[in-house]
Amino acid sequence: MFFEESDLFLRRLFDYEDLTMPDQQDAQRKPLRITALSVADLAKLLSAASGRQITEELVRKIAESYDLIRADGTVSLLEYTAVLARDV
């Protein structure tokens, strides 16, 4: 079951429309860099991809506990998901 959910999550994530935030107006849409996301953007992206409510607070807590937040306040989606996958 975990692998089926993970596969669905990854398909939703990487099929995600040109990696822009879904709640932004077309004229204001900014491309996302999956290697440098704000904690808020990472929470929104994970929520959209998983279909579950994932809070900024939860993402920040996990990122801080693994020292994933860089000096500029960004987090790499790749590093974040690798840490989660490693702990499963």
C-alpha positions in Angstrom: 0.0 0.0 0.0 2.8 2.4 0.8 4.4 2.0 -2.6 1.1 2.5 -4.4 0.6 5.7 -2.5 4.2 6.8 -3.1 3.8 6.1 -6.8 0.6 8.1 -7.0 2.2 10.9 -5.1 5.2 11.1 -7.4 3.0 10.9 -10.5 0.9 13.8 -9.2 4.0 15.8 -8.2 5.8 15.4 -11.5 2.8 15.8 -13.7 2.1 19.0 -11.9 1.4 21.7 -14.4 4.7 23.4 -15.2 5.6 23.4 -11.5 3.9 26.7 -10.6 1.9 27.4 -7.6 -1.8 26.5 -8.2 -3.3 29.5 -6.3 -1.5 32.2 -8.2 -3.2 34.3 -10.9 -1.8 33.5 -14.4 0.0 36.8 -14.7 1.6 36.4 -11.3 2.6 32.7 -11.6 6.2 32.1 -10.7 8.1 29.0 -11.7 9.2 26.8 -8.8 12.7 25.6 -8.4 12.4 22.2 -6.7 15.9 22.6 -5.2 15.0 26.0 -3.5 11.4 26.2 -2.2 10.2 28.3 0.6 8.7 26.3 3.4 5.3 27.7 2.6 5.6 26.7 -1.1 6.8 23.3 -0.2 3.8 22.7 2.0 1.4 23.9 -0.8 3.1 21.7 -3.3 3.1 18.6 -1.1 -0.6 19.3 -0.3 -1.5 19.6 -4.0 0.4 16.5 -5.0 -0.8 14.3 -2.1 -4.4 15.5 -1.9 -3.9 15.9 1.8 -3.6 18.9 4.0 0.1 19.4 4.8 0.8 22.4 6.9 3.7 24.8 6.7 4.2 24.1 10.4 4.7 20.4 9.8 7.0 20.9 6.9 9.1 23.4 8.9 9.3 21.1 11.9 10.5 18.2 9.8 12.9 20.4 7.8 14.4 21.9 11.0 14.8 18.5 12.7 16.9 17.3 9.7 18.7 20.6 9.2 17.3 21.0 5.7 16.6 24.7 5.8 19.3 26.7 4.1 20.5 30.2 5.1 18.2 31.8 2.6 15.2 30.0 4.1 14.7 27.5 1.2 14.4 23.8 1.2 15.1 21.3 -1.6 12.2 19.1 -2.4 14.6 16.4 -3.4 16.5 16.4 0.0 13.2 16.7 1.9 11.6 13.6 0.2 14.9 11.7 0.4 14.9 12.2 4.2 11.3 11.1 4.5 11.9 8.0 2.3 15.0 7.1 4.3 13.0 7.0 7.5 10.2 4.8 6.2 
